[in-house]
Amino acid sequence: MAGEILLEKKPEIASTEEDQGLFGNLGKKIRDLLEKFQELRAERDNLAAALEMERAKVMQLERKLKLLSQDREKVKTRIDQLLHRFGSIDA
């Protein structure tokens, strides 16, 4: 019969002490990896929250800088006007 796979013997279930030890080690490694994964996920979430807070601070500081720049320009214009008025008094 083409394409048919025949199994002459049944697969053996791993039950030796060595196999149990290997599965135990594998299970421990998987648990350790899952634990590390959870730690990294929590760290990522904390860093994402901190980044969002810093972005909000940057936006606030940019608005403040814009307002200070506008105030500076107003003061500069006012000083130029006053200097012009004093210049016209001397003439």
ChimeraX commands (.cxc) that place a marker at each C-alpha (Angstrom):
marker #1 position 0.00,0.00,0.00 radius 0.5
marker #1 position 1.63,3.18,-1.18 radius 0.5
marker #1 position 1.84,6.06,1.26 radius 0.5
marker #1 position 0.82,3.98,4.24 radius 0.5
marker #1 position 2.99,3.87,7.33 radius 0.5
marker #1 position 2.85,0.75,9.39 radius 0.5
marker #1 position 3.99,0.66,12.98 radius 0.5
marker #1 position 5.17,-2.74,13.98 radius 0.5
marker #1 position 5.70,-1.85,17.59 radius 0.5
marker #1 position 3.90,0.58,19.84 radius 0.5
marker #1 position 5.80,3.66,20.99 radius 0.5
marker #1 position 7.23,3.26,24.46 radius 0.5
marker #1 position 6.27,5.70,27.16 radius 0.5
marker #1 position 9.28,7.38,28.70 radius 0.5
marker #1 position 9.30,6.21,32.26 radius 0.5
marker #1 position 12.92,5.70,33.10 radius 0.5
marker #1 position 14.50,7.77,35.84 radius 0.5
marker #1 position 16.79,9.45,33.35 radius 0.5
marker #1 position 13.85,10.50,31.18 radius 0.5
marker #1 position 11.94,11.74,34.22 radius 0.5
marker #1 position 15.00,13.76,35.23 radius 0.5
marker #1 position 15.25,15.27,31.76 radius 0.5
marker #1 position 11.57,16.20,31.76 radius 0.5
marker #1 position 11.96,17.64,35.24 radius 0.5
marker #1 position 14.88,19.78,34.07 radius 0.5
marker #1 position 12.95,20.84,30.99 radius 0.5
marker #1 position 9.95,21.76,33.14 radius 0.5
marker #1 position 12.16,23.81,35.47 radius 0.5
marker #1 position 13.75,25.63,32.53 radius 0.5
marker #1 position 10.32,26.38,31.09 radius 0.5
marker #1 position 9.10,27.72,34.45 radius 0.5
marker #1 position 12.24,29.87,34.77 radius 0.5
marker #1 position 11.76,31.21,31.24 radius 0.5
marker #1 position 8.10,32.01,31.88 radius 0.5
marker #1 position 9.03,33.76,35.11 radius 0.5
marker #1 position 11.70,35.82,33.33 radius 0.5
marker #1 position 9.20,36.58,30.55 radius 0.5
marker #1 position 6.71,37.90,33.11 radius 0.5
marker #1 position 9.43,40.03,34.73 radius 0.5
marker #1 position 10.45,41.47,31.36 radius 0.5
marker #1 position 6.83,42.16,30.45 radius 0.5
marker #1 position 6.31,44.02,33.73 radius 0.5
marker #1 position 9.53,45.98,33.17 radius 0.5
marker #1 position 8.40,46.84,29.63 radius 0.5
marker #1 position 5.04,48.07,30.94 radius 0.5
marker #1 position 6.75,50.18,33.61 radius 0.5
marker #1 position 9.12,51.68,31.03 radius 0.5
marker #1 position 6.21,52.41,28.68 radius 0.5
marker #1 position 4.38,54.23,31.49 radius 0.5
marker #1 position 7.53,56.20,32.37 radius 0.5
marker #1 position 8.03,57.09,28.70 radius 0.5
marker #1 position 4.46,58.37,28.45 radius 0.5
marker #1 position 4.99,60.53,31.55 radius 0.5
marker #1 position 8.20,61.95,30.06 radius 0.5
marker #1 position 6.43,62.69,26.77 radius 0.5
marker #1 position 3.75,64.59,28.68 radius 0.5
marker #1 position 6.47,66.57,30.49 radius 0.5
marker #1 position 8.18,67.38,27.17 radius 0.5
marker #1 position 4.91,68.64,25.71 radius 0.5
marker #1 position 4.30,70.80,28.77 radius 0.5
marker #1 position 7.84,72.22,28.61 radius 0.5
marker #1 position 7.48,72.91,24.87 radius 0.5
marker #1 position 4.27,74.89,25.56 radius 0.5
marker #1 position 6.03,76.79,28.33 radius 0.5
marker #1 position 9.00,77.53,26.05 radius 0.5
marker #1 position 6.64,78.82,23.36 radius 0.5
marker #1 position 4.93,81.14,25.85 radius 0.5
marker #1 position 8.27,82.38,27.17 radius 0.5
marker #1 position 9.48,83.02,23.63 radius 0.5
marker #1 position 6.33,85.00,22.87 radius 0.5
marker #1 position 6.79,87.01,26.08 radius 0.5
marker #1 position 10.43,87.66,25.14 radius 0.5
marker #1 position 9.40,88.95,21.73 radius 0.5
marker #1 position 6.79,91.25,23.34 radius 0.5
marker #1 position 9.40,92.62,25.76 radius 0.5
marker #1 position 11.90,93.09,22.92 radius 0.5
marker #1 position 9.31,94.94,20.84 radius 0.5
marker #1 position 8.38,97.15,23.80 radius 0.5
marker #1 position 12.05,97.98,24.49 radius 0.5
marker #1 position 12.61,98.80,20.80 radius 0.5
marker #1 position 9.59,101.13,20.91 radius 0.5
marker #1 position 10.89,102.86,24.02 radius 0.5
marker #1 position 14.37,103.25,22.54 radius 0.5
marker #1 position 12.85,104.71,19.39 radius 0.5
marker #1 position 10.85,107.19,21.47 radius 0.5
marker #1 position 13.99,108.21,23.39 radius 0.5
marker #1 position 15.85,108.56,20.10 radius 0.5
marker #1 position 13.20,110.89,18.78 radius 0.5
marker #1 position 13.41,113.06,21.93 radius 0.5
marker #1 position 17.14,113.72,21.37 radius 0.5
marker #1 position 16.58,114.81,17.80 radius 0.5
marker link #1:1,2 radius 0.2
marker link #1:2,3 radius 0.2
marker link #1:3,4 radius 0.2
marker link #1:4,5 radius 0.2
marker link #1:5,6 radius 0.2
marker link #1:6,7 radius 0.2
marker link #1:7,8 radius 0.2
marker link #1:8,9 radius 0.2
marker link #1:9,10 radius 0.2
marker link #1:10,11 radius 0.2
marker link #1:11,12 radius 0.2
marker link #1:12,13 radius 0.2
marker link #1:13,14 radius 0.2
marker link #1:14,15 radius 0.2
marker link #1:15,16 radius 0.2
marker link #1:16,17 radius 0.2
marker link #1:17,18 radius 0.2
marker link #1:18,19 radius 0.2
marker link #1:19,20 radius 0.2
marker link #1:20,21 radius 0.2
marker link #1:21,22 radius 0.2
marker link #1:22,23 radius 0.2
marker link #1:23,24 radius 0.2
marker link #1:24,25 radius 0.2
marker link #1:25,26 radius 0.2
marker link #1:26,27 radius 0.2
marker link #1:27,28 radius 0.2
marker link #1:28,29 radius 0.2
marker link #1:29,30 radius 0.2
marker link #1:30,31 radius 0.2
marker link #1:31,32 radius 0.2
marker link #1:32,33 radius 0.2
marker link #1:33,34 radius 0.2
marker link #1:34,35 radius 0.2
marker link #1:35,36 radius 0.2
marker link #1:36,37 radius 0.2
marker link #1:37,38 radius 0.2
marker link #1:38,39 radius 0.2
marker link #1:39,40 radius 0.2
marker link #1:40,41 radius 0.2
marker link #1:41,42 radius 0.2
marker link #1:42,43 radius 0.2
marker link #1:43,44 radius 0.2
marker link #1:44,45 radius 0.2
marker link #1:45,46 radius 0.2
marker link #1:46,47 radius 0.2
marker link #1:47,48 radius 0.2
marker link #1:48,49 radius 0.2
marker link #1:49,50 radius 0.2
marker link #1:50,51 radius 0.2
marker link #1:51,52 radius 0.2
marker link #1:52,53 radius 0.2
marker link #1:53,54 radius 0.2
marker link #1:54,55 radius 0.2
marker link #1:55,56 radius 0.2
marker link #1:56,57 radius 0.2
marker link #1:57,58 radius 0.2
marker link #1:58,59 radius 0.2
marker link #1:59,60 radius 0.2
marker link #1:60,61 radius 0.2
marker link #1:61,62 radius 0.2
marker link #1:62,63 radius 0.2
marker link #1:63,64 radius 0.2
marker link #1:64,65 radius 0.2
marker link #1:65,66 radius 0.2
marker link #1:66,67 radius 0.2
marker link #1:67,68 radius 0.2
marker link #1:68,69 radius 0.2
marker link #1:69,70 radius 0.2
marker link #1:70,71 radius 0.2
marker link #1:71,72 radius 0.2
marker link #1:72,73 radius 0.2
marker link #1:73,74 radius 0.2
marker link #1:74,75 radius 0.2
marker link #1:75,76 radius 0.2
marker link #1:76,77 radius 0.2
marker link #1:77,78 radius 0.2
marker link #1:78,79 radius 0.2
marker link #1:79,80 radius 0.2
marker link #1:80,81 radius 0.2
marker link #1:81,82 radius 0.2
marker link #1:82,83 radius 0.2
marker link #1:83,84 radius 0.2
marker link #1:84,85 radius 0.2
marker link #1:85,86 radius 0.2
marker link #1:86,87 radius 0.2
marker link #1:87,88 radius 0.2
marker link #1:88,89 radius 0.2
marker link #1:89,90 radius 0.2
marker link #1:90,91 radius 0.2
view
